[in-house]
Amino acid sequence: MSLNLFSEHPSAPPVGSRFDPSRLHVGAALRLGLTRGAIVETFIRVGFTAGIPAALLAIQTAKDVFASVASTEPGA
């Protein structure tokens, strides 16, 4: 008998989906007053440790969050 805990649990996400906590962190950083430039610079600096592909993914995620925040701001 094969036991796959993820597919048998009713609240499990679909296979292949991933929760991306970096979106929450970027949004929280903006709410705390960090500038967009400071957030991107942080990801660039982390790229030297975590790897450039991870940094590029984080920067793209940040740009997506910036765009969604800009579209929900009054007068946008």
KEVEXNU-188976 format. One line per 8 residues: number of its first residue (from 1); for each residue x, y negated, z negated of N, C-alpha, C, O, CB. Coordinates in steps of 0.1 Angstrom, whole numbers, always signed. Each point is the difference from the previous one (the first is absolute). Glycine has a CB too. Example, Ala and Ser with C-alpha at 12.3 -4.5 7.8 and 13.67 -1.06 7.14 Angstrom:
# KEVEXNU-188976
1> +132 +57 -78 -9 -12 +0 +9 -12 +0 +10 +0 -7 -29 +12 -5; +15 -23 +19 +9 -11 +0 -8 -11 -8 +5 -11 -1 +7 +17 +23
***
This chain:
# KEVEXNU-188976
1> +8 +12 +0 -8 -12 +0 +9 -12 +0 +9 -2 -8 -28 +14 -4; +16 -21 +21 +8 -12 +2 -8 -12 -8 -12 -2 +2 +22 +10 +20; -2 -15 -30 -7 -11 -8 +6 -13 +5 +12 -3 -1 -15 +18 -19; -5 -23 +26 +3 -13 +5 -7 -10 -8 -12 -3 +2 +17 +11 +22; +1 -14 -34 -7 -9 -10 -6 -12 +7 -10 -5 -4 +26 +13 -14; -9 -13 +28 -4 -13 +6 -13 +2 +8 -9 -8 +0 +33 +0 +0; -25 +19 +8 -11 +2 +8 -13 +5 -8 -11 -2 +5 +27 +6 +14; -13 +2 -30 -11 +5 -8 -6 -10 -10 -11 +2 -5 +21 +20 +8
9> -3 -33 -5 -5 -10 -10 -10 -9 +8 +4 -6 +10 +17 +7 -24; -33 -4 +9 -10 -8 +7 +5 -14 +2 -5 -7 +10 -13 +21 -19; +26 -20 +1 +4 -14 +1 +14 -1 +7 +5 -11 +1 -18 +5 -21; +18 +16 +26 +13 +0 +7 -2 -8 +13 -10 +1 +7 +17 +21 -18; +4 -30 +14 -1 -7 +13 +2 +9 +11 +5 +11 -1 +4 -31 -10; -13 +16 +23 +1 +9 +12 +15 +2 +2 +9 -8 -3 -30 -1 +13; +24 +21 -4 +14 +3 +3 +6 -10 +10 -7 -4 +9 +1 +28 -12; +18 -28 +0 +7 -10 +8 -3 -14 -5 +7 -9 +5 -9 +24 +14
17> -7 -18 -28 -2 -14 -4 +9 -2 -12 +4 +9 -8 -28 -9 +16; +28 -13 -10 +9 -3 -11 -5 -13 -6 -4 -10 +7 +24 +22 +3; -19 -13 -23 -3 -13 -7 +13 -8 +0 +10 +5 -3 -28 +6 -12; +17 -23 +19 +12 -9 +1 -1 -10 -11 -6 -11 +2 +8 +15 +23; +5 -2 -36 +0 -10 -11 +7 -13 +3 -3 -10 -7 +2 +29 -8; +9 -19 +26 +7 -13 +3 -10 -11 +3 +3 -12 -2 +17 +25 +10; -32 -10 -2 -10 -10 +3 -5 -6 -13 -2 -13 -1 -5 +26 +21; +5 -5 -30 -4 -6 -13 +11 -9 -6 -3 -10 -6 -11 +30 +2
25> +26 -16 +5 +11 -7 -6 +2 -14 +8 +3 -10 -7 +8 +32 +0; -12 -21 +20 +1 -13 +7 -11 -9 -3 +3 -12 -2 +8 +24 +21; -23 -7 -20 -11 -9 -4 +2 -6 -14 -3 -11 -2 -12 +25 +17; +19 -5 -24 +3 -5 -14 +11 -11 +0 -1 -9 -7 -7 +32 -2; +18 -21 +17 +11 -9 +0 -5 -14 +5 +4 -10 -5 +12 +29 +9; -24 -19 +6 -6 -12 +6 -9 -7 -11 +1 -12 -2 -1 +22 +25; -8 -2 -30 -8 -6 -11 +8 -6 -11 -4 -9 -7 -14 +26 +13; +30 -11 -8 +9 -5 -11 +8 -12 +4 +7 -6 -8 -6 +29 -1
33> -2 -27 +22 +6 -12 +4 +13 +2 +9 +6 -10 +3 -16 +0 -23; +14 +22 +22 +12 +2 +9 -3 -5 +14 -12 +2 +5 +19 +18 -19; +3 -25 +21 -2 -5 +13 +1 +13 +10 +6 +10 -4 +3 -34 -2; -14 +22 +18 +1 +11 +9 +15 +3 +4 +4 +11 +1 -27 -18 +8; +30 -4 -9 +15 +2 +3 +7 +7 -10 +9 +9 +3 -10 -30 +9; -3 +19 -25 +7 +7 -11 -4 +15 +0 +9 +8 -3 -9 -29 -11; -12 +24 +18 -4 +14 +1 +7 +7 +11 +5 +11 -2 -28 -17 -7; +24 +0 +20 +7 +6 +12 +15 +2 -4 +6 +10 +3 -23 -20 +14
41> +23 -1 -23 +14 +1 -4 +3 +12 -9 +10 +6 +0 -9 -31 +3; -11 +27 -13 +2 +11 -9 +0 +13 +7 +8 +9 -3 -20 -22 -14; +3 +15 +27 +0 +12 +8 +13 +2 +8 +5 +11 +2 -30 -12 -1; +30 -10 +4 +13 +1 +8 +11 +4 -10 +8 +9 +4 -16 -27 +12; +9 +13 -27 +10 +4 -10 -1 +14 -4 +10 +7 -2 -9 -31 -6; -14 +29 +6 -2 +13 -4 +4 +10 +11 +3 +11 -3 -22 -19 -12; +18 +3 +27 +3 +8 +12 +15 +6 -1 +2 +11 +6 -18 -24 +7; +25 +6 -19 +13 +5 -1 +1 +12 -9 +9 +9 +1 +0 -32 +2
49> -18 +24 -13 +0 +12 -9 -10 +11 +5 +4 +11 +1 +2 -26 -20; -18 +10 +23 -10 +10 +4 +1 +4 +14 -6 +11 +4 -9 -21 -21; +22 +3 +25 +1 +3 +14 -7 -10 +9 -11 -5 -4 +13 +29 -2; +3 -27 +17 -5 -10 +9 -14 +4 +5 -9 -9 +0 +32 +2 +7; -26 +20 -3 -13 +3 +4 -11 -3 -11 -11 -4 +3 +21 +22 +11; -7 -15 -27 -9 -3 -11 -2 -15 -1 -11 -4 -2 +18 +25 -10; +3 -29 +14 -1 -14 -1 -9 -5 +11 -8 -9 -2 +31 +7 -9; -21 +7 +23 -8 -5 +12 -14 +4 -2 -9 -8 +3 +28 +11 +12
57> -22 +8 -21 -14 +4 -2 -6 -9 -11 -12 -4 +1 +17 +28 +5; +3 -27 -16 -5 -9 -11 -3 -14 +5 -9 -6 -3 +22 +19 -13; -4 -18 +25 -2 -13 +6 -12 -1 +9 -8 -9 -1 +33 +6 +0; -28 +14 +9 -12 +1 +8 -12 +0 -9 -10 -7 +3 +23 +19 +15; -12 -5 -29 -12 +1 -9 -2 -14 -6 -12 -4 -1 +17 +28 -4; +5 -31 +1 -1 -14 -5 -6 -9 +10 -9 -8 -3 +29 +12 -11; -16 -3 +27 -6 -8 +10 -15 +3 +2 -8 -10 +2 +30 +9 +10; -26 +13 -13 -14 +4 +1 -8 -6 -12 -11 -5 +2 +17 +26 +9
65> +0 -21 -23 -6 -6 -12 -1 -15 +2 -11 -6 -3 +19 +25 -12; +3 -25 +20 -1 -15 +2 -11 -3 +10 -7 -10 -3 +32 +9 -2; -26 +8 +15 -11 -2 +10 -14 +1 -6 -9 -8 +3 +25 +16 +15; -18 +3 -26 -13 +2 -6 -3 -11 -10 -12 -4 -2 +14 +29 +6; +8 -30 -11 -2 -11 -10 -3 -12 +7 -9 -8 -4 +24 +19 -12; -8 -14 +27 -3 -12 +8 -14 +0 +6 -6 -11 +1 +31 +9 +4; -30 +13 -1 -13 +1 +6 -11 -2 -10 -11 -3 +3 +20 +18 +14; -6 -13 -30 -10 -1 -10 +0 -13 -8 -8 -3 -8 +9 +27 +6
73> +10 -32 +5 +1 -13 -6 -10 -10 +5 -4 +1 +12 +28 +3 -16; -30 -13 -4 -9 -10 +5 +6 -9 +11 +12 -4 -2 -24 +4 -21; +5 -2 +33 +4 -8 +11 +9 +7 +10 +6 -6 +9 -7 -13 -24; +2 +32 +14 +8 +8 +9 -7 +3 +13 +5 +6 +9 +7 +4 -29
***
